Amino acid sequence: MATLVYLLCSLTSMACAYLLLRGYRRSGVALLLWSGLCFMGLGLNNVLFLIDVRYPEIPLLTWRKVPAVIGVSLLLYGLVGDSK
Amino acid sequence: MKLNNFMLGMLMMGFFVATLFFWRFWKRTRDRFFALFALAFGILCVNQVPLLMLGEASEYRGWLYVIRLTAFLVILVAIVDKNRH
């Protein structure tokens, strides 16, 4: 059950990233690009979590958060830039 | 452990600031898309609190990820809703 939830998180976050980046390609709205990159980072975070659960001998507890931090940082960069 | 908590704190703050930005965009435009994004990032922000409070072992609890899944579903709803209108 828990694994199913983790898998769904990975799939939905990747789907969000895909739709946002597709929207950016069609419209050119920069906010969609930054949001898409953020959700790519969150999606990668979820995928690394799945790997961590499957292979607990690999120490990923802290390192799996790095893509999420990078993604959120890119989003904030885009939000600050757009607000000018 | 300290680095893990530090990064959880960074994520929480990042989600919180994103929530504020999207909330401001919603106030300015009254576009539902921004309101839903603000809600989703607010959920992601709040989701970090039990991870910080309960510690490392809590990260493997499925119920915490149901909250995160809800946020992603809200984003999907926002995108689909925007594309339909």
N, CA and C atoms of all chains as a GROMACS GRO file, in nm:
protein
  507
    1MET      N    1   0.084  -0.120   0.000
    1MET     CA    2   0.000   0.000   0.000
    1MET      C    3   0.088   0.125   0.000
    2ALA      N    4   0.187   0.127   0.091
    2ALA     CA    5   0.276   0.243   0.100
    2ALA      C    6   0.355   0.258  -0.030
    3THR      N    7   0.402   0.148  -0.084
    3THR     CA    8   0.479   0.153  -0.210
    3THR      C    9   0.392   0.209  -0.322
    4LEU      N   10   0.264   0.170  -0.323
    4LEU     CA   11   0.172   0.223  -0.424
    4LEU      C   12   0.161   0.374  -0.412
    5VAL      N   13   0.152   0.426  -0.291
    5VAL     CA   14   0.143   0.571  -0.271
    5VAL      C   15   0.270   0.639  -0.321
    6TYR      N   16   0.386   0.581  -0.287
    6TYR     CA   17   0.512   0.642  -0.332
    6TYR      C   18   0.518   0.642  -0.485
    7LEU      N   19   0.474   0.534  -0.547
    7LEU     CA   20   0.475   0.523  -0.693
    7LEU      C   21   0.381   0.627  -0.755
    8LEU      N   22   0.264   0.642  -0.695
    8LEU     CA   23   0.168   0.741  -0.745
    8LEU      C   24   0.225   0.882  -0.732
    9CYS      N   25   0.292   0.909  -0.623
    9CYS     CA   26   0.357   1.040  -0.607
    9CYS      C   27   0.456   1.066  -0.719
   10SER      N   28   0.536   0.965  -0.750
   10SER     CA   29   0.635   0.980  -0.857
   10SER      C   30   0.566   1.006  -0.990
   11LEU      N   31   0.464   0.927  -1.019
   11LEU     CA   32   0.395   0.940  -1.148
   11LEU      C   33   0.323   1.074  -1.160
   12THR      N   34   0.253   1.115  -1.055
   12THR     CA   35   0.178   1.241  -1.063
   12THR      C   36   0.271   1.361  -1.071
   13SER      N   37   0.382   1.358  -0.999
   13SER     CA   38   0.475   1.471  -1.006
   13SER      C   39   0.541   1.478  -1.144
   14MET      N   40   0.573   1.364  -1.202
   14MET     CA   41   0.629   1.362  -1.338
   14MET      C   42   0.525   1.408  -1.439
   15ALA      N   43   0.399   1.370  -1.417
   15ALA     CA   44   0.292   1.414  -1.507
   15ALA      C   45   0.273   1.565  -1.498
   16CYS      N   46   0.280   1.619  -1.377
   16CYS     CA   47   0.272   1.765  -1.359
   16CYS      C   48   0.385   1.833  -1.435
   17ALA      N   49   0.507   1.780  -1.421
   17ALA     CA   50   0.622   1.838  -1.489
   17ALA      C   51   0.602   1.835  -1.641
   18TYR      N   52   0.556   1.722  -1.692
   18TYR     CA   53   0.535   1.709  -1.836
   18TYR      C   54   0.432   1.810  -1.887
   19LEU      N   55   0.319   1.818  -1.817
   19LEU     CA   56   0.212   1.910  -1.861
   19LEU      C   57   0.256   2.055  -1.853
   20LEU      N   58   0.328   2.090  -1.749
   20LEU     CA   59   0.374   2.228  -1.734
   20LEU      C   60   0.476   2.263  -1.843
   21LEU      N   61   0.568   2.173  -1.868
   21LEU     CA   62   0.669   2.201  -1.970
   21LEU      C   63   0.608   2.202  -2.111
   22ARG      N   64   0.507   2.119  -2.130
   22ARG     CA   65   0.435   2.121  -2.258
   22ARG      C   66   0.362   2.255  -2.274
   23GLY      N   67   0.302   2.302  -2.165
   23GLY     CA   68   0.236   2.432  -2.167
   23GLY      C   69   0.334   2.545  -2.197
   24TYR      N   70   0.454   2.534  -2.142
   24TYR     CA   71   0.557   2.634  -2.170
   24TYR      C   72   0.598   2.632  -2.316
   25ARG      N   73   0.611   2.514  -2.372
   25ARG     CA   74   0.650   2.502  -2.513
   25ARG      C   75   0.544   2.564  -2.605
   26ARG      N   76   0.418   2.552  -2.564
   26ARG     CA   77   0.309   2.605  -2.648
   26ARG      C   78   0.291   2.754  -2.631
   27SER      N   79   0.303   2.801  -2.505
   27SER     CA   80   0.268   2.940  -2.478
   27SER      C   81   0.388   3.032  -2.455
   28GLY      N   82   0.500   2.974  -2.416
   28GLY     CA   83   0.618   3.055  -2.388
   28GLY      C   84   0.613   3.129  -2.256
   29VAL      N   85   0.514   3.099  -2.171
   29VAL     CA   86   0.504   3.164  -2.040
   29VAL      C   87   0.611   3.108  -1.948
   30ALA      N   88   0.701   3.195  -1.903
   30ALA     CA   89   0.819   3.152  -1.826
   30ALA      C   90   0.782   3.081  -1.696
   31LEU      N   91   0.672   3.126  -1.634
   31LEU     CA   92   0.632   3.064  -1.506
   31LEU      C   93   0.607   2.915  -1.522
   32LEU      N   94   0.557   2.875  -1.637
   32LEU     CA   95   0.532   2.734  -1.663
   32LEU      C   96   0.664   2.656  -1.670
   33LEU      N   97   0.768   2.720  -1.726
   33LEU     CA   98   0.899   2.655  -1.733
   33LEU      C   99   0.953   2.631  -1.594
   34TRP      N  100   0.952   2.735  -1.511
   34TRP     CA  101   1.008   2.721  -1.376
   34TRP      C  102   0.927   2.623  -1.292
   35SER      N  103   0.795   2.626  -1.307
   35SER     CA  104   0.712   2.530  -1.235
   35SER      C  105   0.739   2.389  -1.282
   36GLY      N  106   0.753   2.371  -1.413
   36GLY     CA  107   0.783   2.240  -1.469
   36GLY      C  108   0.916   2.185  -1.417
   37LEU      N  109   1.016   2.271  -1.413
   37LEU     CA  110   1.147   2.228  -1.362
   37LEU      C  111   1.138   2.192  -1.214
   38CYS      N  112   1.057   2.269  -1.140
   38CYS     CA  113   1.038   2.238  -0.998
   38CYS      C  114   0.978   2.100  -0.982
   39PHE      N  115   0.876   2.069  -1.062
   39PHE     CA  116   0.812   1.939  -1.047
   39PHE      C  117   0.898   1.826  -1.101
   40MET      N  118   0.989   1.857  -1.192
   40MET     CA  119   1.088   1.756  -1.231
   40MET      C  120   1.176   1.721  -1.112
   41GLY      N  121   1.217   1.822  -1.038
   41GLY     CA  122   1.298   1.801  -0.919
   41GLY      C  123   1.222   1.722  -0.814
   42LEU      N  124   1.095   1.757  -0.794
   42LEU     CA  125   1.013   1.685  -0.696
   42LEU      C  126   0.990   1.541  -0.741
   43GLY      N  127   0.971   1.523  -0.869
   43GLY     CA  128   0.952   1.390  -0.925
   43GLY      C  129   1.076   1.304  -0.906
   44LEU      N  130   1.191   1.364  -0.933
   44LEU     CA  131   1.317   1.291  -0.914
   44LEU      C  132   1.336   1.256  -0.766
   45ASN      N  133   1.296   1.348  -0.680
   45ASN     CA  134   1.299   1.323  -0.535
   45ASN      C  135   1.215   1.200  -0.500
   46ASN      N  136   1.097   1.191  -0.559
   46ASN     CA  137   1.009   1.077  -0.532
   46ASN      C  138   1.066   0.947  -0.588
   47VAL      N  139   1.126   0.954  -0.705
   47VAL     CA  140   1.187   0.835  -0.765
   47VAL      C  141   1.303   0.786  -0.678
   48LEU      N  142   1.386   0.879  -0.632
   48LEU     CA  143   1.499   0.841  -0.545
   48LEU      C  144   1.447   0.783  -0.414
   49PHE      N  145   1.331   0.831  -0.368
   49PHE     CA  146   1.273   0.775  -0.246
   49PHE      C  147   1.233   0.630  -0.268
   50LEU      N  148   1.174   0.604  -0.386
   50LEU     CA  149   1.137   0.465  -0.420
   50LEU      C  150   1.261   0.375  -0.421
   51ILE      N  151   1.370   0.425  -0.478
   51ILE     CA  152   1.496   0.349  -0.481
   51ILE      C  153   1.546   0.327  -0.339
   52ASP      N  154   1.532   0.431  -0.255
   52ASP     CA  155   1.576   0.422  -0.117
   52ASP      C  156   1.498   0.314  -0.040
   53VAL      N  157   1.367   0.309  -0.066
   53VAL     CA  158   1.283   0.209   0.000
   53VAL      C  159   1.320   0.069  -0.048
   54ARG      N  160   1.347   0.056  -0.178
   54ARG     CA  161   1.375  -0.074  -0.237
   54ARG      C  162   1.514  -0.124  -0.199
   55TYR      N  163   1.611  -0.030  -0.193
   55TYR     CA  164   1.750  -0.066  -0.163
   55TYR      C  165   1.798   0.016  -0.043
   56PRO      N  166   1.755  -0.022   0.077
   56PRO     CA  167   1.790   0.058   0.196
   56PRO      C  168   1.939   0.060   0.228
   57GLU      N  169   2.015  -0.032   0.166
   57GLU     CA  170   2.160  -0.031   0.193
   57GLU      C  171   2.230   0.088   0.128
   58ILE      N  172   2.162   0.151   0.030
   58ILE     CA  173   2.219   0.269  -0.034
   58ILE      C  174   2.173   0.392   0.047
   59PRO      N  175   2.266   0.471   0.103
   59PRO     CA  176   2.227   0.583   0.189
   59PRO      C  177   2.179   0.704   0.110
   60LEU      N  178   2.047   0.712   0.092
   60LEU     CA  179   1.992   0.820   0.010
   60LEU      C  180   1.907   0.919   0.089
   61LEU      N  181   1.898   0.901   0.220
   61LEU     CA  182   1.807   0.981   0.301
   61LEU      C  183   1.821   1.131   0.276
   62THR      N  184   1.942   1.180   0.278
   62THR     CA  185   1.965   1.323   0.259
   62THR      C  186   1.980   1.358   0.111
   63TRP      N  187   2.050   1.274   0.034
   63TRP     CA  188   2.082   1.308  -0.103
   63TRP      C  189   1.960   1.308  -0.194
   64ARG      N  190   1.857   1.235  -0.155
   64ARG     CA  191   1.739   1.233  -0.240
   64ARG      C  192   1.663   1.366  -0.233
   65LYS      N  193   1.693   1.448  -0.135
   65LYS     CA  194   1.628   1.577  -0.122
   65LYS      C  195   1.694   1.683  -0.211
   66VAL      N  196   1.813   1.656  -0.259
   66VAL     CA  197   1.886   1.756  -0.340
   66VAL      C  198   1.808   1.796  -0.465
   67PRO      N  199   1.753   1.704  -0.544
   67PRO     CA  200   1.675   1.747  -0.662
   67PRO      C  201   1.554   1.833  -0.624
   68ALA      N  202   1.491   1.801  -0.511
   68ALA     CA  203   1.376   1.880  -0.467
   68ALA      C  204   1.419   2.022  -0.431
   69VAL      N  205   1.531   2.034  -0.362
   69VAL     CA  206   1.582   2.167  -0.324
   69VAL      C  207   1.619   2.247  -0.449
   70ILE      N  208   1.683   2.182  -0.544
   70ILE     CA  209   1.719   2.250  -0.669
   70ILE      C  210   1.592   2.294  -0.743
   71GLY      N  211   1.494   2.206  -0.750
   71GLY     CA  212   1.369   2.238  -0.818
   71GLY      C  213   1.298   2.356  -0.755
   72VAL      N  214   1.286   2.355  -0.624
   72VAL     CA  215   1.219   2.465  -0.554
   72VAL      C  216   1.299   2.595  -0.570
   73SER      N  217   1.429   2.586  -0.570
   73SER     CA  218   1.514   2.705  -0.589
   73SER      C  219   1.491   2.764  -0.728
   74LEU      N  220   1.481   2.678  -0.829
   74LEU     CA  221   1.454   2.727  -0.964
   74LEU      C  222   1.317   2.794  -0.971
   75LEU      N  223   1.218   2.735  -0.905
   75LEU     CA  224   1.084   2.794  -0.903
   75LEU      C  225   1.088   2.932  -0.838
   76LEU      N  226   1.156   2.943  -0.725
   76LEU     CA  227   1.163   3.072  -0.658
   76LEU      C  228   1.238   3.174  -0.743
   77TYR      N  229   1.341   3.130  -0.812
   77TYR     CA  230   1.413   3.220  -0.903
   77TYR      C  231   1.317   3.272  -1.010
   78GLY      N  232   1.237   3.183  -1.065
   78GLY     CA  233   1.140   3.223  -1.166
   78GLY      C  234   1.031   3.313  -1.110
   79LEU      N  235   0.984   3.285  -0.992
   79LEU     CA  236   0.878   3.366  -0.930
   79LEU      C  237   0.929   3.508  -0.900
   80VAL      N  238   1.049   3.518  -0.848
   80VAL     CA  239   1.106   3.648  -0.816
   80VAL      C  240   1.128   3.726  -0.946
   81GLY      N  241   1.176   3.658  -1.047
   81GLY     CA  242   1.200   3.723  -1.176
   81GLY      C  243   1.072   3.770  -1.240
   82ASP      N  244   0.965   3.691  -1.226
   82ASP     CA  245   0.837   3.726  -1.287
   82ASP      C  246   0.766   3.838  -1.214
   83SER      N  247   0.800   3.856  -1.087
   83SER     CA  248   0.726   3.953  -1.007
   83SER      C  249   0.777   4.094  -1.029
   84LYS      N  250   0.888   4.107  -1.104
   84LYS     CA  251   0.945   4.242  -1.125
   84LYS      C  252   0.859   4.322  -1.220
   85MET      N  253   2.204   1.361   0.985
   85MET     CA  254   2.073   1.394   1.042
   85MET      C  255   2.051   1.545   1.041
   86LYS      N  256   2.154   1.620   1.081
   86LYS     CA  257   2.141   1.766   1.084
   86LYS      C  258   2.123   1.819   0.943
   87LEU      N  259   2.200   1.764   0.849
   87LEU     CA  260   2.189   1.809   0.710
   87LEU      C  261   2.051   1.775   0.655
   88ASN      N  262   2.000   1.660   0.691
   88ASN     CA  263   1.867   1.618   0.649
   88ASN      C  264   1.761   1.716   0.699
   89ASN      N  265   1.769   1.751   0.827
   89ASN     CA  266   1.673   1.847   0.884
   89ASN      C  267   1.688   1.985   0.822
   90PHE      N  268   1.812   2.022   0.794
   90PHE     CA  269   1.838   2.151   0.730
   90PHE      C  270   1.770   2.156   0.593
   91MET      N  271   1.781   2.049   0.518
   91MET     CA  272   1.722   2.046   0.384
   91MET      C  273   1.569   2.040   0.393
   92LEU      N  274   1.516   1.972   0.494
   92LEU     CA  275   1.372   1.973   0.515
   92LEU      C  276   1.324   2.114   0.544
   93GLY      N  277   1.402   2.185   0.624
   93GLY     CA  278   1.369   2.324   0.656
   93GLY      C  279   1.374   2.413   0.532
   94MET      N  280   1.476   2.391   0.449
   94MET     CA  281   1.487   2.468   0.324
   94MET      C  282   1.366   2.443   0.235
   95LEU      N  283   1.328   2.317   0.223
   95LEU     CA  284   1.213   2.283   0.140
   95LEU      C  285   1.086   2.347   0.194
   96MET      N  286   1.069   2.340   0.325
   96MET     CA  287   0.950   2.397   0.387
   96MET      C  288   0.942   2.547   0.359
   97MET      N  289   1.055   2.614   0.374
   97MET     CA  290   1.058   2.758   0.350
   97MET      C  291   1.034   2.790   0.203
   98GLY      N  292   1.093   2.710   0.118
   98GLY     CA  293   1.074   2.730  -0.027
   98GLY      C  294   0.929   2.713  -0.067
   99PHE      N  295   0.865   2.610  -0.014
   99PHE     CA  296   0.723   2.587  -0.044
   99PHE      C  297   0.639   2.702   0.011
  100PHE      N  298   0.675   2.751   0.129
  100PHE     CA  299   0.600   2.859   0.191
  100PHE      C  300   0.608   2.986   0.107
  101VAL      N  301   0.727   3.019   0.062
  101VAL     CA  302   0.745   3.139  -0.021
  101VAL      C  303   0.671   3.124  -0.154
  102ALA      N  304   0.676   3.004  -0.212
  102ALA     CA  305   0.603   2.980  -0.337
  102ALA      C  306   0.453   2.998  -0.314
  103THR      N  307   0.404   2.949  -0.200
  103THR     CA  308   0.262   2.966  -0.165
  103THR      C  309   0.226   3.114  -0.164
  104LEU      N  310   0.311   3.194  -0.100
  104LEU     CA  311   0.284   3.336  -0.091
  104LEU      C  312   0.281   3.403  -0.228
  105PHE      N  313   0.376   3.365  -0.312
  105PHE     CA  314   0.379   3.422  -0.446
  105PHE      C  315   0.252   3.387  -0.522
  106PHE      N  316   0.213   3.261  -0.523
  106PHE     CA  317   0.095   3.221  -0.598
  106PHE      C  318  -0.031   3.284  -0.538
  107TRP      N  319  -0.032   3.301  -0.408
  107TRP     CA  320  -0.146   3.365  -0.344
  107TRP      C  321  -0.156   3.511  -0.390
  108ARG      N  322  -0.042   3.577  -0.400
  108ARG     CA  323  -0.039   3.714  -0.448
  108ARG      C  324  -0.085   3.722  -0.593
  109PHE      N  325  -0.040   3.628  -0.676
  109PHE     CA  326  -0.084   3.626  -0.816
  109PHE      C  327  -0.236   3.607  -0.823
  110TRP      N  328  -0.289   3.520  -0.735
  110TRP     CA  329  -0.433   3.498  -0.733
  110TRP      C  330  -0.508   3.625  -0.691
  111LYS      N  331  -0.460   3.696  -0.590
  111LYS     CA  332  -0.523   3.820  -0.546
  111LYS      C  333  -0.525   3.922  -0.659
  112ARG      N  334  -0.419   3.924  -0.738
  112ARG     CA  335  -0.409   4.022  -0.845
  112ARG      C  336  -0.497   3.988  -0.963
  113THR      N  337  -0.503   3.859  -0.997
  113THR     CA  338  -0.571   3.819  -1.121
  113THR      C  339  -0.705   3.749  -1.100
  114ARG      N  340  -0.726   3.698  -0.979
  114ARG     CA  341  -0.844   3.617  -0.946
  114ARG      C  342  -0.855   3.494  -1.037
  115ASP      N  343  -0.739   3.447  -1.084
  115ASP     CA  344  -0.735   3.328  -1.168
  115ASP      C  345  -0.726   3.205  -1.078
  116ARG      N  346  -0.820   3.113  -1.095
  116ARG     CA  347  -0.828   2.993  -1.012
  116ARG      C  348  -0.700   2.909  -1.017
  117PHE      N  349  -0.632   2.915  -1.131
  117PHE     CA  350  -0.506   2.840  -1.150
  117PHE      C  351  -0.407   2.875  -1.038
  118PHE      N  352  -0.392   3.004  -1.011
  118PHE     CA  353  -0.296   3.046  -0.908
  118PHE      C  354  -0.343   3.008  -0.768
  119ALA      N  355  -0.475   3.012  -0.747
  119ALA     CA  356  -0.528   2.972  -0.616
  119ALA      C  357  -0.498   2.825  -0.589
  120LEU      N  358  -0.516   2.742  -0.691
  120LEU     CA  359  -0.490   2.599  -0.675
  120LEU      C  360  -0.341   2.571  -0.656
  121PHE      N  361  -0.256   2.646  -0.726
  121PHE     CA  362  -0.112   2.630  -0.706
  121PHE      C  363  -0.072   2.672  -0.565
  122ALA      N  364  -0.133   2.782  -0.517
  122ALA     CA  365  -0.104   2.826  -0.380
  122ALA      C  366  -0.146   2.719  -0.280
  123LEU      N  367  -0.262   2.659  -0.304
  123LEU     CA  368  -0.310   2.552  -0.216
  123LEU      C  369  -0.214   2.433  -0.217
  124ALA      N  370  -0.172   2.394  -0.336
  124ALA     CA  371  -0.083   2.278  -0.349
  124ALA      C  372   0.050   2.300  -0.278
  125PHE      N  373   0.109   2.416  -0.298
  125PHE     CA  374   0.238   2.443  -0.233
  125PHE      C  375   0.220   2.461  -0.082
  126GLY      N  376   0.103   2.510  -0.040
  126GLY     CA  377   0.075   2.516   0.103
  126GLY      C  378   0.069   2.376   0.163
  127ILE      N  379   0.008   2.284   0.092
  127ILE     CA  380   0.002   2.145   0.138
  127ILE      C  381   0.142   2.085   0.147
  128LEU      N  382   0.224   2.111   0.044
  128LEU     CA  383   0.361   2.060   0.045
  128LEU      C  384   0.441   2.118   0.161
  129CYS      N  385   0.416   2.245   0.192
  129CYS     CA  386   0.484   2.311   0.304
  129CYS      C  387   0.445   2.245   0.436
  130VAL      N  388   0.316   2.230   0.456
  130VAL     CA  389   0.267   2.169   0.581
  130VAL      C  390   0.313   2.025   0.592
  131ASN      N  391   0.327   1.956   0.479
  131ASN     CA  392   0.370   1.816   0.478
  131ASN      C  393   0.509   1.798   0.536
  132GLN      N  394   0.591   1.904   0.534
  132GLN     CA  395   0.727   1.892   0.587
  132GLN      C  396   0.729   1.889   0.740
  133VAL      N  397   0.624   1.944   0.802
  133VAL     CA  398   0.622   1.956   0.949
  133VAL      C  399   0.630   1.820   1.020
  134PRO      N  400   0.543   1.723   0.985
  134PRO     CA  401   0.556   1.593   1.053
  134PRO      C  402   0.689   1.523   1.022
  135LEU      N  403   0.745   1.547   0.903
  135LEU     CA  404   0.876   1.488   0.871
  135LEU      C  405   0.983   1.542   0.964
  136LEU      N  406   0.974   1.672   0.994
  136LEU     CA  407   1.070   1.735   1.085
  136LEU      C  408   1.047   1.692   1.230
  137MET      N  409   0.920   1.686   1.268
  137MET     CA  410   0.889   1.660   1.408
  137MET      C  411   0.909   1.513   1.446
  138LEU      N  412   0.874   1.424   1.352
  138LEU     CA  413   0.876   1.281   1.386
  138LEU      C  414   1.010   1.215   1.356
  139GLY      N  415   1.096   1.283   1.277
  139GLY     CA  416   1.229   1.228   1.256
  139GLY      C  417   1.242   1.140   1.134
  140GLU      N  418   1.359   1.082   1.120
  140GLU     CA  419   1.398   1.009   1.000
  140GLU      C  420   1.305   0.892   0.969
  141ALA      N  421   1.266   0.818   1.069
  141ALA     CA  422   1.184   0.699   1.047
  141ALA      C  423   1.048   0.733   0.988
  142SER      N  424   1.001   0.855   1.015
  142SER     CA  425   0.868   0.893   0.966
  142SER      C  426   0.865   0.905   0.815
  143GLU      N  427   0.982   0.923   0.754
  143GLU     CA  428   0.984   0.944   0.609
  143GLU      C  429   0.936   0.821   0.534
  144TYR      N  430   0.932   0.707   0.600
  144TYR     CA  431   0.890   0.584   0.535
  144TYR      C  432   0.746   0.549   0.569
  145ARG      N  433   0.673   0.646   0.622
  145ARG     CA  434   0.533   0.620   0.653
  145ARG      C  435   0.447   0.665   0.535
  146GLY      N  436   0.367   0.570   0.486
  146GLY     CA  437   0.290   0.597   0.366
  146GLY      C  438   0.190   0.710   0.382
  147TRP      N  439   0.132   0.726   0.500
  147TRP     CA  440   0.027   0.825   0.516
  147TRP      C  441   0.079   0.966   0.493
  148LEU      N  442   0.206   0.989   0.522
  148LEU     CA  443   0.263   1.121   0.497
  148LEU      C  444   0.269   1.150   0.348
  149TYR      N  445   0.291   1.045   0.271
  149TYR     CA  446   0.298   1.064   0.127
  149TYR      C  447   0.161   1.074   0.063
  150VAL      N  448   0.056   1.035   0.133
  150VAL     CA  449  -0.080   1.059   0.083
  150VAL      C  450  -0.106   1.209   0.080
  151ILE      N  451  -0.056   1.280   0.180
  151ILE     CA  452  -0.071   1.426   0.184
  151ILE      C  453   0.004   1.488   0.065
  152ARG      N  454   0.124   1.439   0.040
  152ARG     CA  455   0.202   1.490  -0.072
  152ARG      C  456   0.132   1.458  -0.205
  153LEU      N  457   0.077   1.338  -0.215
  153LEU     CA  458   0.004   1.298  -0.337
  153LEU      C  459  -0.114   1.392  -0.361
  154THR      N  460  -0.181   1.432  -0.255
  154THR     CA  461  -0.293   1.526  -0.266
  154THR      C  462  -0.248   1.655  -0.332
  155ALA      N  463  -0.133   1.705  -0.290
  155ALA     CA  464  -0.081   1.829  -0.348
  155ALA      C  465  -0.056   1.814  -0.497
  156PHE      N  466   0.003   1.703  -0.537
  156PHE     CA  467   0.030   1.682  -0.680
  156PHE      C  468  -0.100   1.670  -0.758
  157LEU      N  469  -0.201   1.607  -0.699
  157LEU     CA  470  -0.330   1.595  -0.766
  157LEU      C  471  -0.397   1.731  -0.781
  158VAL      N  472  -0.381   1.818  -0.682
  158VAL     CA  473  -0.434   1.954  -0.692
  158VAL      C  474  -0.369   2.027  -0.810
  159ILE      N  475  -0.239   2.008  -0.828
  159ILE     CA  476  -0.168   2.070  -0.940
  159ILE      C  477  -0.222   2.017  -1.073
  160LEU      N  478  -0.243   1.887  -1.080
  160LEU     CA  479  -0.298   1.827  -1.203
  160LEU      C  480  -0.436   1.885  -1.233
  161VAL      N  481  -0.518   1.898  -1.130
  161VAL     CA  482  -0.651   1.957  -1.147
  161VAL      C  483  -0.639   2.100  -1.199
  162ALA      N  484  -0.545   2.176  -1.144
  162ALA     CA  485  -0.525   2.315  -1.186
  162ALA      C  486  -0.488   2.323  -1.333
  163ILE      N  487  -0.398   2.234  -1.376
  163ILE     CA  488  -0.352   2.236  -1.516
  163ILE      C  489  -0.465   2.196  -1.610
  164VAL      N  490  -0.536   2.089  -1.576
  164VAL     CA  491  -0.647   2.042  -1.660
  164VAL      C  492  -0.756   2.149  -1.666
  165ASP      N  493  -0.787   2.208  -1.552
  165ASP     CA  494  -0.889   2.313  -1.546
  165ASP      C  495  -0.851   2.433  -1.632
  166LYS      N  496  -0.724   2.471  -1.628
  166LYS     CA  497  -0.676   2.585  -1.706
  166LYS      C  498  -0.683   2.555  -1.856
  167ASN      N  499  -0.648   2.433  -1.893
  167ASN     CA  500  -0.648   2.396  -2.035
  167ASN      C  501  -0.790   2.388  -2.092
  168ARG      N  502  -0.887   2.360  -2.004
  168ARG     CA  503  -1.025   2.349  -2.051
  168ARG      C  504  -1.088   2.486  -2.072
  169HIS      N  505  -1.036   2.589  -1.999
  169HIS     CA  506  -1.100   2.722  -2.008
  169HIS      C  507  -1.020   2.823  -2.086
   0.00000   0.00000   0.00000
